[in-house]
Amino acid sequence: MFNMIISLVLLCVASSVYGQRECYWNAQCPYLLYSTKTPYDTIRGDIRDQPTIDNCQAVSIWSLHRHGNRNPGSSVTARIKVVAGLRDEIIQSFENGRGQLCSQDIDKFRNWKWNETLEVSQSYLTGTGYEEIYDIAKRLRERYPHLLRGSDDDYYFRVTNEQRTVTSGMAFVHGLAEGKNLNLTIDGPYERDDLIRPYENCDRYQQEVKGGPQVGAELEAYFESTEYKTVQNNVQERLGIQTQLSAEDVYSIYEICRFYRSWKETKLCPWCAAFSDQDLIVLEYRDDVRHYYRNAYGSWVPGSIGGNLVKNLYENFEAAVNGTGKNIVSYFSHDTMMEMFYCALGLFKDDAPIRGAVRNPDRLWKTSLIAPFSVNIIAVLNTCQESDNQTFRVQFFMNELVTELCPLAGCTWEQFQEKFQKFTEANLDFCSMDNKVNEPEPIGGKASSFTAVINILVMVEVIAYIIRY
């Protein structure tokens, strides 16, 4: 495997050293990370390949999932339809000898058509998204078949009030129950859900964070940064069109690129030809900035919201230890909830805040890795026989990769209690603007080694993906 990775790197370097014209259609090492629109298969592991603890057996699983791959929402659809109107001008510019695109990429532009179904299925789960979630459940069924031998009451699934999460829940239940004598049902959706979408009804979050000035200010700084201006100029020159592209136009072209690219593992989108790999790296950063200040460490509020769901995890495993728990509990929500959950635990927290004006290439907060489509946290409670005594150990997986939130051999139950029992104090009282609150001390601690390891493991998965396809 190591030699294969080295060969791949040398191939990428050689293509640059020998001055070959870079064409999107036959790029040897295309950049595959598109922040929150990164396909799950690009970064995932496989839960079936993860280590089993000696003398232990899983007795309960708790998991939190972002919905699978979806169509763009209404505002993005409207913007990308406008820039999609540049297609004919891009082709004409090439035919007039302007621009830097390759002939094959222009051929793909000629064959490209606007997908009108996007205008009637905004934010809907795609077929790819259904398969992502179904496959996660299928792999869990194969890894833990004994947990699918319970009665219907041994399972609990809950979704938010959106088509993409409802259908994701259905895909998960489909993957788990297929071939089993189970009639699994899904709880919800609820118009108001203070467990898995509490931020929608948290006035302090809506007013001070999401509706506050900092998100907009940091994004403005990003679009005014030297790096982004360079990308804007690069795209203008590469396309060779007379229409002057605004900062928003360039980002809308990126939106077309990454949505179309995410719908199929090997799908190429001609709009991606507008960008070099370095351009894509800069564009990837925009969502990192936006989500950091809207859903994460830009304020104390998101982490406090996330603590309420960590409390649910602890209480479910406590019930299982006491013999009254469920085999599987799974929730289907959104990247906002995932990121608030991370913040409650102190995960992916950089030493210094990330800023829109200057990109930190070594940042831990990287949405391509922590908030792609179908991102998930899976906690597994195991019962073990140790020195003739029954004990319990807890494992954590993220995107089906081993984490160091607990060691490979799992946290002991006592270690788990030490880390998580404090979340039983979590509540949402601070959400009311009538309550005068000071910024609280974070309930969770910082798992610094976990963030570094997950980045290394994911990059190995990305390289393996390139090799496969």
Disulfide bonds with the S-S distance in Angstrom:
Cys12-Cys29 1.77
Cys23-Cys102 1.98
Cys56-Cys384 1.92
Cys202-Cys431 2.13
Cys257-Cys272 2.02
Cys406-Cys411 1.84
